[in-house]
Amino acid sequence: MDTIERSRNLSLRELSREALWFSLHTLIAVAILALVLAALTQTHPDPAALEPKLLGTALAFLFPLEGGFFIARKQRHVAARTTWISGLVTFALISLWVLDLPTGIGLCNHCGAAEKLIRTFFDIAHGSGLMNGNGLLIGTWIPLAMVGYAAGAKIGLSESIRYQSPETAVSRS
């Protein structure tokens, strides 16, 4: 568990501030991903090639991880480390949408639910064809960016707490 214990009796104003920061950190994670995608697009990768998709997947995690680390270290907002929840909710909602998409020839014809999700989000070489082939971007990279941001924020917050005296760390919470 964390070394800082927070009171659960927060006022409505404090809860609203936490929710605002949570939303802002989620948007920052998505903005970092958008910058990575803009940079990748400038290289004009082959959409059918495997390497740009693998590189994009790695960068979709690593750049938000780095961004979350530095932003959380500077701002010290605990809400930054909870953006993984946004990633989980986003993944769940997009999964429901994919399960509701019609199948057909060239679109994961006769796929079961699990195969439909796996081929849409995780099969880089032979995708399902659903979501116009954007399952990796929408269903994997966006949630992965949020999880990476949260992991970086967790590391950044633990690093900043480690180098503070216990009195300073408690007074900032």
JOJODA-V527227 format. One line per field, one symbol per residue. ss: DSSP state (H for helix, E for strand, L for the rest). A space follows every 50 residues. Layout:
# JOJODA-V527227
ss->???
This chain:
# JOJODA-V527227
ss->LLLLLLLLLLLHHHHHHHHHHHHHHHHHHHHHHHHHHHHHHLLLLLLLLH HHHHHHHHHHHHHHHHHHHHHHHHHLLHHHHHLHHHHHHHHHHHHHHHHH LLLELLELLLLLHHHHHHHHHLLLLLLLLHHHHLHHHHHHHHHHHHHHHH HHHHHHHHHHHHLLLHHHHHHHL
